[in-house]
Amino acid sequence: MKLILGSASPRRLELLAQANITPHSINPANIDESPRRRELPLEYCRRMALEKASSLSIKKGEIILTADTTVSVGRRILGKPIDVNEAEEFLTLLSGRRHKVITAITGRNSTDVKVISVVSQVKFKRLSINEMNRYLKSKEWEGKAGGYAIQGLGSEFIPWISGSYSGIVGLPLSQTISLLKSLGWKQ
């Protein structure tokens, strides 16, 4: 079976490499990622992963792997900040509180589609103005759900997590490998 990664995320590629998995090819999905009105974060994340997989063509002997990572505070979905002002708004909202990081993965072969999701809890410490400004200047928030990266400079803000570290980064490895194996992939 050939593994097709339906994601342009360098973090997902790095995580797969940690598990000694090299995709045969990378074919990022291009879909509208706008949440629907009143859509809950878990539903949204699962829909995104499934729509990404469904948008890609597949041949017999291939498995497509797609994923979506969503940060949520209550019912509010924090996507990728569009600018520094939105990144600051997200960090202010996350400061001193817990939030959820949801990663949904979809595996699809020529006959079957499976979607699973992993929900982790993350606690942010209360951020000082200086910490927030330093982080915003680093621009690490760009392209990151919720406006931070746990595997980078953002790690200093996080005293506690419950769940899957790799899921928070963008691909829960244990669950991903199990999903791929259930679709006929052999390592």
Backbone as a ProteinNet text record, in pm:
[ID]
protein_1_A
[PRIMARY]
MKLILGSASPRRLELLAQANITPHSINPANIDESPRRRELPLEYCRRMALEKASSLSIKKGEIILTADTTVSVGRRILGKPIDVNEAEEFLTLLSGRRHKVITAITGRNSTDVKVISVVSQVKFKRLSINEMNRYLKSKEWEGKAGGYAIQGLGSEFIPWISGSYSGIVGLPLSQTISLLKSLGWKQ
[TERTIARY]
84.9	0	89	53.5	124.4	50.5	124.6	65.8	76.4	-37.8	-45.6	-82	4.3	-23.8	-96.1	-220.2	-301.4	-284.9	-160.6	-132.4	1.1	6.6	132.2	205.3	153.3	210.2	347.3	450.9	581.8	584	499.9	493.3	440	340.7	286.7	389.5	461.1	566.3	676.6	715	815.9	766.9	640	586.1	585.4	545.8	549.8	692.8	788.8	929.8	975.5	924.9	959.2	915.2	808.4	756.8	812.8	914.6	979.3	882.1	793.1	696.8	727.8	747.8	772.4	660.2	580.3	474.1	531.2	457.7	495.3	489.7	386.7	375.4	295.8	307.2	234.5	143.1	14	-85.8	-183.1	-147.2	-232.3	-371.2	-469.2	-607.6	-628.7	-714.3	-746.7	-898.1	-944.1	-1087.3	-1116.1	-1242.3	-1285.8	-1289.1	-1210.4	-1201.4	-1283.7	-1383.1	-1467.1	-1562.6	-1569.2	-1668.5	-1810.2	-1900.6	-2041.9	-2100.8	-2208.4	-2276.9	-2314.5	-2277.8	-2306.8	-2241.2	-2142.9	-2074	-1982.3	-1992.5	-1909	-1766.9	-1667.5	-1528.2	-1499.3	-1547.2	-1520.5	-1584	-1708.6	-1776.5	-1702.1	-1659.8	-1586.1	-1456.2	-1379.9	-1250.6	-1265.9	-1361.6	-1386.7	-1432.3	-1517.5	-1563.9	-1447.4	-1356.8	-1242.4	-1154.1	-1121.4	-1036.4	-1103	-1233.2	-1306.3	-1316.7	-1347.6	-1357.8	-1223.4	-1115.1	-982.9	-959.7	-988.5	-968.3	-1060.4	-1183.5	-1281.4	-1248.8	-1175.2	-1145.1	-1031.1	-960.1	-844.7	-880.7	-827.7	-853.3	-762.4	-812	-738.8	-742.6	-634.6	-626	-618.5	-650.1	-636.9	-491.7	-472.9	-338	-282.8	-367	-324.6	-408.3	-347.5	-418	-389.4	-495.6	-481.6	-495.7	-405.6	-410.6	-423.9	-530.6	-550.1	-576.7	-558.9	-580.3	-620	-680.3	-709.7	-691.9	-628.7	-610.1	-681.6	-763.2	-843.9	-822.1	-805.8	-796.2	-931.4	-982.2	-1112	-1112.2	-1183	-1211.4	-1363.6	-1414.1	-1558.9	-1606.4	-1704.2	-1758.7	-1686.6	-1594.2	-1526.4	-1407.7	-1403.9	-1295.4	-1191.3	-1066.4	-956.6	-875	-895.4	-822.9	-682.6	-631.3	-500.5	-521.8	-452.9	-474.9	-445.6	-530.2	-510.3	-406.5	-381.1	-281.5	-237.3	-143.4	-87.7	-194	-290.9	-397	-482	-515.5	-593.4	-508.7	-380	-291.7	-287.7	-280	-281	-413.8	-523.2	-655.1	-661	-609.2	-609.7	-524.8	-404.2	-316.4	-377.3	-442.7	-510.1	-621.5	-696.4	-804.2	-750.5	-638	-580.2	-506.3	-459	-376.2	-445.7	-378.1	-427.5	-542.5	-570.2	-683.1	-653.3	-743.5	-735.1	-813.6	-769.8	-843.5	-824.1	-898.9	-889.5	-815.9	-738.2	-678.9	-732.7	-802.1	-864.7	-791.1	-747.4	-692.8	-775.9	-834	-908.5	-823.8	-820.8	-749.5	-845.2	-825.8	-903.9	-808.5	-839	-768.4	-868.1	-824.1	-914.5	-838.3	-891.8	-839.8	-948.6	-933.3	-1029.2	-1166.5	-1178.6	-1307.3	-1359.9	-1280.3	-1320	-1269	-1342.1	-1302.3	-1322.2	-1220.4	-1231	-1184.6	-1260.6	-1226.5	-1219.1	-1110.1	-1100.3	-1056	-1082.9	-1040.6	-981.3	-886.4	-818.2	-830.8	-881.1	-900.7	-804.6	-724.2	-629.1	-662.4	-625.9	-642.9	-505.8	-503.3	-378.6	-404.8	-314.3	-323.9	-216.3	-257.1	-164.6	-142.4	-19.9	3.4	-47.6	-60.2	-99.6	19.3	-4.4	103.4	120.1	245.4	273.3	270.7	260.3	262.8	394.4	504.8	635.5	643.6	593.5	594.7	511.1	394.3	306.1	369.5	424.5	486.5	606.1	687.8	803.3	756.2	651.8	601	542.4	467.4	408.4	517.8	624.6	736.4	808.5	806.7	874.9	807	679.2	595.9	573.9	607.3	582.5	432.8	349.5	204.4	148	222.8	170.9	145.7	26.6	-8.9	-34.5	-52	-73.7	-213.7	-286.2	-418.5	-405.5	-489.9	-485.1	-375.7	-289.7	-184.5	-61.6	-38.1	83.3	127.8	254.4	310.4	368.8	313.8	362.6	504.4	543.1	675.3	781.4	742.5	835.5	843	852.6	861.7	739.3	625.2	501.5	506.9	603.1	613.2	634.3	694.3	718.4	589.3	480.1	352	269.1	315.1	230.6	287.6	232.6	282.1	220.6	113.1	40.1	-40.1	-36.8	-126.1	-184	-296.8	-355.2	-399.1	-338.5	-373.9	-251.3	-260.6	-156.6	-71.8	56.4	146.5	153.5	172.9	183.2	51	-60.3	-189.8	-199.6	-141.6	-141.7	-54.2	57	144.4	72.9	-8.7	-83.5	-112.4	-62.6	-90.8	-66.8	-173.7	-156.2	-100.9	27.5	96.9	40.5	16.8	-32.9	-164.6	-255.6	-386.3	-373.3	-281.9	-260.8	-211	-114	-59.9	-167.4	-245.8	-355.7	-456.7	-490.8	-584.8	-530.5	-404.6	-344.8	-342.4	-306.1	-302.2	-441.4	-544.8	-682	-727.2	-657.7	-690.5	-598.6	-512.6	-428.6	-285	-246.1	-109.1	-15.8	101.1	201.3	328.8	388.4	509	631.4
-119.1	0	124.8	219.1	346.4	447.7	516.8	616.8	754.3	818.4	953.8	1046.5	1141.7	1237.9	1357	1377.5	1487.9	1612.6	1652.4	1767.4	1828.8	1961.4	2032.1	2065	2020.7	2054.8	1990.4	2071.8	2012.9	1941.2	1984.7	1918.2	1775.8	1755.7	1620	1529.8	1582.9	1505.3	1468.3	1561.9	1534.8	1428.8	1436.4	1337.5	1198.4	1188.9	1058.8	1006.2	1094	1052.4	997.5	1055.3	1004.7	859.6	821.4	683.7	599.6	653.3	584.3	557.8	654.4	644.9	754.1	712.2	807	792.9	898	890.1	870.2	797.3	779.4	914.2	994	1128.3	1217.7	1346.3	1446.5	1520.1	1518.8	1580	1659.4	1783.6	1861.1	1886.5	1872.8	1901.8	2052.4	2099.2	2241.4	2255	2283.7	2294.5	2424.7	2460.9	2575.1	2528.3	2593.6	2552.1	2640.5	2707.4	2793.7	2710.1	2741.4	2671.8	2710.1	2615.7	2643.7	2715	2783.4	2853.1	2753.7	2785.3	2704.9	2566.4	2545.3	2416.6	2404.2	2293.3	2268.9	2230.1	2258.3	2233	2088.8	1989.3	1850.5	1816	1857.3	1831.3	1897.8	2021.8	2096.2	2024.5	1985.1	1922.1	1790.4	1709.5	1582.6	1606.3	1707	1738.5	1781.1	1862.7	1909.9	1793.2	1703.9	1589.5	1502	1481.1	1398.5	1467.6	1597	1668.3	1673	1686.3	1685	1551.3	1441.2	1308.2	1284.8	1331.7	1311.6	1392.8	1501.9	1588.7	1535.2	1433.9	1380.8	1252.1	1237.3	1114.2	1003.1	881.3	766.8	653	574.4	455.8	333.3	220.5	95.3	80.3	34.5	17.3	141.1	245.4	367.4	390	456.3	505	653.3	731.6	875.2	902.5	983.2	1024.2	1175.4	1223.3	1367.3	1393.4	1518.7	1554.8	1701.1	1733.4	1872.5	1889	1999	2030.4	2160.5	2157.4	2271.6	2300.9	2427.4	2472.3	2533.1	2497.1	2552.4	2594.8	2703.3	2750.8	2748.4	2652.6	2632.9	2592.9	2665.3	2638.3	2717	2804.1	2890.8	2819.1	2821.8	2763.5	2871.7	2842.1	2934.3	2877.4	2931.3	2884.4	2941.9	2954.9	3016	3166.9	3242.2	3387.1	3450.3	3544.1	3609.5	3720.6	3772.3	3878.1	3883.2	3971.4	3980.9	4022.2	4101.5	4142.6	4023.5	3937.3	3819	3722.2	3710.7	3625.8	3676.1	3807.7	3864.7	3837.4	3847.7	3817.8	3672.4	3579.4	3437.7	3414.1	3471.2	3451.4	3509.4	3623.1	3684.9	3592.8	3534.1	3443.1	3315.9	3264.4	3140.9	3161.4	3282	3312.1	3274.4	3191.1	3155.3	3057	2991.1	2897.7	2772	2675.7	2550.5	2563.7	2487.6	2480.1	2339.8	2311.4	2181	2196	2092.7	2079.3	1948.5	1959.2	1843.2	1817	1693.5	1654.4	1537.5	1556.3	1449.7	1400.2	1269.1	1210.9	1123.9	1126.2	1042.2	956.8	828.8	735.9	684.7	679.2	636.6	549.2	429.7	348.2	340.2	254.5	252.3	198.8	137.8	79.8	126.4	197.7	229.5	367.1	431	560.1	551.5	594.1	594.1	729	780.5	907.5	883.9	928.8	925.3	1063.1	1090.7	1219.6	1197	1282.8	1278.7	1417.7	1422.1	1550.1	1556.3	1661.9	1684	1815	1822	1944.6	2009.8	2141.9	2217.4	2332.6	2352.7	2465.8	2566.3	2690.5	2801.5	2870	2911.5	2995.7	3135.7	3218.6	3357.7	3428.2	3485.8	3548.9	3695	3736.4	3878.1	3950.2	4079.6	4159.9	4136.9	4131.9	4110.2	3974.3	3868.6	3734.7	3732.2	3794.3	3795.6	3872.7	3989.5	4070.9	4000	3934.8	3860.6	3748.7	3678.4	3569.3	3622	3729.5	3786.5	3832.7	3890.1	3935.1	3818.3	3702.8	3585.1	3535.4	3568.5	3525.3	3373.8	3305.3	3161.7	3131	3224.8	3207.1	3192	3236.7	3233.7	3090.6	3066.6	2935.6	2829.8	2869.6	2773.7	2790	2680.2	2683.3	2735.5	2829.6	2888.6	2991.9	3006.2	3106.9	3069.4	2939	2899.1	2760.9	2729.6	2598	2539.8	2428.1	2364.2	2312.8	2280.6	2224.7	2332.1	2457	2566.9	2656.7	2787	2885.1	2883.5	2845.1	2840.1	2740.4	2649.7	2548.7	2612.4	2730.2	2794.1	2842.4	2848	2893	2779.4	2654.8	2538.1	2454.6	2470.3	2391.3	2251.3	2226.9	2101.8	2066.3	1937.1	1885.9	1753.7	1716.9	1585.7	1536.6	1428.3	1377	1344.3	1364	1325.8	1446.6	1443.5	1552	1561.4	1447.4	1451.4	1495.8	1466.2	1515.4	1666.1	1723.4	1869	1932.3	1866.2	1916.3	1908.4	1803.5	1795.7	1657.5	1550.6	1416.1	1315.8	1262.8	1166.3	1035.5	1009.2	899.9	761.9	730.7	597.8	568.8	663.3	645	644	722.4	726.2	591.4	535.4	405.6	297.8	297.7	200.2	216.9	341.6	368.6	317.8	348	303.4	151.8	85.6	-61	-120.1	-54.7	-105.9	-92.5	-9.9	8.9	-72	-155.8	-245	-199.6	-92.1	-44	-128.9	-160.7	-236.5	-154	-147.8	-67.3	-146.8
0	0	0	-83.8	-89.7	-2	82.9	170.6	105	88.5	34.1	150.2	180.1	285.6	224.8	266.3	214.6	298.2	322.5	407.3	367.9	368.7	342.9	472.2	586	715.3	735.9	753.2	781.8	916.5	1010.2	1140	1126.3	1043.3	1025.6	958.3	863.7	796.7	896.5	982.6	1085.9	1184.3	1223.7	1316.2	1253.4	1126.9	1059.6	1053.9	1027.9	1022.9	1157.8	1267.3	1400.6	1417.1	1347.9	1354.2	1239.2	1172.3	1059.7	944.4	921	811.7	710.7	586.2	477.9	375.6	357.2	257.2	116.5	36.1	-104.5	-176.5	-143.6	-200.4	-106.2	-132	-54	-150.6	-119.8	-206.5	-119	-85.1	5.9	-51.4	34	-4.2	-2.1	-89.6	-95.7	-82.9	38.4	64.4	139.1	144	224.4	370.6	455.7	595.2	689	636.5	719	804.2	933.6	1017.6	975.9	992.8	967.4	1088.4	1066.3	1174.9	1284.5	1407.3	1526.7	1527	1441.9	1438.1	1559.8	1628.4	1745.5	1702.1	1786.3	1746.8	1705	1779.5	1743.3	1609	1588.9	1461.4	1346	1368.5	1266.2	1229.4	1329.2	1305.8	1229.5	1269.8	1200.1	1055.9	1036.1	900.3	812.1	867.5	789.5	745.5	837.6	803.7	697.4	711.7	615.3	479.6	477.4	350.1	277.6	352.5	289.8	220.8	290	231.7	112.4	123	15.2	-109	-91.9	-205.8	-292.2	-244.9	-317.2	-390.2	-510.5	-586	-532.1	-543.7	-489.3	-589.3	-589.6	-674.3	-584.3	-640.8	-566.2	-522.6	-399.1	-346.9	-278.7	-263.4	-195.7	-70.1	25.5	143.7	154.2	165.4	185.5	334.5	387.9	526.9	531.8	595.6	614.3	761.8	801.3	941.5	951.3	1062.9	1095.5	1245.4	1284	1425	1456.1	1559.4	1599	1746.7	1778.4	1916.7	1952.1	2070.3	2108.6	2254.8	2278.8	2413.6	2423.3	2500.2	2502.9	2364.4	2312.8	2179.9	2070.8	2110.8	2014.4	1950.6	1818.7	1740.8	1715.9	1754.5	1727.4	1611.9	1495.2	1377.5	1372	1251.7	1231.5	1226	1310.8	1312.7	1176.6	1136.7	1007.7	1014.6	1135	1151.7	1297.2	1326.8	1461.4	1563.7	1522.4	1614.6	1657.8	1563.7	1599.8	1682.7	1651.5	1732.4	1876.7	1895.1	2029.5	2100.1	2026.3	2083.3	2131.2	2050.7	2086.8	2211.7	2215.5	2330.7	2457.6	2444.2	2559.2	2609.8	2518.7	2555.4	2622.4	2573.9	2627.1	2759	2781.8	2898.8	3030.2	3109.2	3241.5	3243.5	3133.2	3133.7	3053.7	3065.9	2990.3	2861.1	2762.6	2636.6	2578.5	2474.8	2408.7	2275.5	2244.9	2112.6	2055.9	1945.2	1881	1751.2	1733.1	1603.6	1552.9	1435.7	1368.8	1252.6	1235.5	1122.2	1042.7	913.2	824	742.4	737.5	650.7	548.1	425.1	317.4	219.1	193.1	84.3	-23.1	-120.4	-232	-192.3	-74.6	-34.7	100.1	177.8	314.7	355.8	446.2	502.8	654	729	874.7	927.4	1024.6	1089	1238.3	1299.5	1444.5	1492.6	1617.3	1672.8	1810.9	1843.4	1971.7	2033.1	2154.8	2223.4	2340.9	2344.4	2453	2522.8	2649.3	2728	2743.9	2733.4	2748.2	2844.3	2937.2	3030.6	2996.4	2978.3	2959.2	3093.1	3118.4	3235.6	3201.9	3301.4	3277.7	3212.4	3096.2	3019.4	3057.2	3071.6	3093.7	2959.6	2963.3	2840.4	2766.6	2839	2776.7	2708	2775.4	2715.1	2587.5	2595.5	2479.4	2363.8	2392.1	2286.6	2224.2	2307.8	2255.5	2162.3	2202.7	2119.1	1988.3	1996.4	1875.4	1778.8	1830.8	1746	1680.7	1743.9	1687.4	1559.5	1543.6	1430.8	1425.7	1533.6	1538.9	1530.9	1568.5	1568.1	1427	1326.4	1189.1	1143.4	1092.4	1040	1145.3	1271.5	1380.2	1438.2	1446.5	1508.9	1651.3	1687.3	1820	1837	1737.2	1741.6	1821.9	1843.2	1914.4	1869	1900.2	1870.6	1998.2	2043.7	2166.2	2149	2026.3	2000.6	1979.6	1994	1972.9	2094.2	2067.7	2175	2266	2211.6	2289.9	2404.2	2401.1	2507.9	2644.9	2649.8	2779.5	2845.8	2770.3	2824.9	2883.4	2866.6	2893	3006.7	3127.6	3239.9	3248	3171.6	3190.2	3065.4	3028.7	2924.8	2972.6	2915	2936.1	2799.7	2755	2623.5	2541.8	2413.4	2318	2278.5	2317	2278.1	2125.5	2058	1911.2	1849.1	1916.2	1869	1877.9	1982.3	1997.3	1889.5	1857.1	1750.3	1615.3	1595.5	1470.6	1416.2	1482.3	1433.9	1547	1607.5	1716	1660.4	1686	1617.8	1647.9	1773	1806.6	1734.8	1740.6	1676.7	1524.4	1470.3	1325.6	1274.8	1344.1	1302.2	1310.5	1415.7	1428	1314.9	1283.4	1174.9	1041.8	1013.1	885.5	876.5	984	983.7	960.2	1015.8	996.7	851.8	774.1	632.2	540.2	600.5	521.1	501.1	566	552.5	636.1	579.8	654.5	659.1	777.4	796.4	758
[MASK]
+++++++++++++++++++++++++++++++++++++++++++++++++++++++++++++++++++++++++++++++++++++++++++++++++++++++++++++++++++++++++++++++++++++++++++++++++++++++++++++++++++++++++++++++++++++++++++

